[in-house]
Amino acid sequence: MTDTGTTTTEIDAVQTFLAALEAKDTEAALALLAPDATYQNVPFPPARGRAAIEKQLRWLERGIERFEVRYDHVASNGPVVLTERTDILTVGSVAIGFWVCGTFEVRDGQITLWRDRFDFLDVAWGVVKGGARAIAARLRRN
């Protein structure tokens, strides 16, 4: 589904990776990770190595029906790519949107570091807003 061929820039590699996750094409996403890559959702402990990252992605894949990325800003300086974005996770009829700042390091077209930072209060607020939208939609249907 997602082209995992050679990317032309570090930003392309990161956006192709996130697009693969959006498409639930975990295999394509994993192919863009270096074998010794590190993934961390700060403040949680990092997952080191493709196998450990795959375990986390498969766990998320089971619990989240849809994942969407809306970019606010993307910038790179050499191998480092910064993304400021809104991630939207959909579980059932509830879509939870929250701000994320991601740091990626890309070497030879493969991601060696993926570190996301987010605010738990923003996630909680996203749950409240998403739940309210789901309830309102249900009430309109009834």
Secondary structure, 3 states (H helix, E strand, C coil): CCCCCCCCCHHHHHHHHHHHHHCCCHHHHHHCEEEEEEEEEECCCCEECHHHHHHHHHHHHHHCCEEEEEEEEEEEECCEEEEEEEEEEEECCEEEEEEEEEEEEEECCEEEEEEEEECHHHHHHHHHHHHHHHHHHHHHHC
